[in-house]
Amino acid sequence: MLAIIQARMSSMRLPGKVLMNIAGKPMLERVRDRVMQANGVKKVVIATSNNASDDPIEKFCYSRNFPCFRGALNDVAGRFLNVIERECAEEFIRISGDSPLVDPKLIDMAIAEYRCGLYDLVTNISLRTFPKGQSVELVRSSSFKKMYEDLVGLDDHEHVTKAFYRSESNYKIKNFVAEPPAGDIQLSVDTEDDLNRVTAIFNSCDVQSAGWRDFVKLIAKSIA
């Protein structure tokens, strides 16, 4: 299955964060490493903008031989549409480029849910019970194309799946949840404090073999 990581350098709170160093690797590489650990993922494409500010992302992808697609800065949904058409993908997984701790088991969980039902969207953010930075959305491409035609403004184009949730009655959506809920935990990178916390987690455990619950425990112990 195809996974698409959306990434840009022009973050409002922490500009350039997607290429900042986390324990020896750029964050975007950390995200890709985690996504590729999912058993059901066969290919990862990094989708960035054609704005000059995102040239470093393309250069980074080229240096690692990572597939990269560039499209309009403010039409992230359009970038995804172009990627799935180029890749002839029947479905795709959306991952944010600021999620270096995303749990590959959650990706496989979403894939398993998707395979069990004729869903347009499998998600864990319609009702947020997983930590921030553990967001996974699996979208049927034909449904995404239909949804794209109904986008009404800049906000819809910037937020790839927002229109699905606004028109839930028109789509078959499956939300999977965490028990107990942990939606208030921050495991994504939005600020410098977040970057320091995530870096501490990478320095405190074998992240490759750990899952999101392990990271939450580290935070609770004030290790991160």
Secondary structure, 3 states (H helix, E strand, C coil): CEEEEECCCCCCCCCCHHHCEECCEEHHHHHHHHHHCCCCCCEEEEEEECCHHHHHHHHHHHHHCCCEEEECCCCHHHHHHHHHHHHCCCEEEEEECCCCCCCHHHHHHHHHHHHHCCCCEEECCCCCCCCECCCCEEEEHHHHHHHHHCCCCHHHHHCCCHHHHHCHHHCCEEECCCCCCCCCCECCCCCHHHHHHHHHHHHHCCHHHCCHHHHHHHHHCCCC
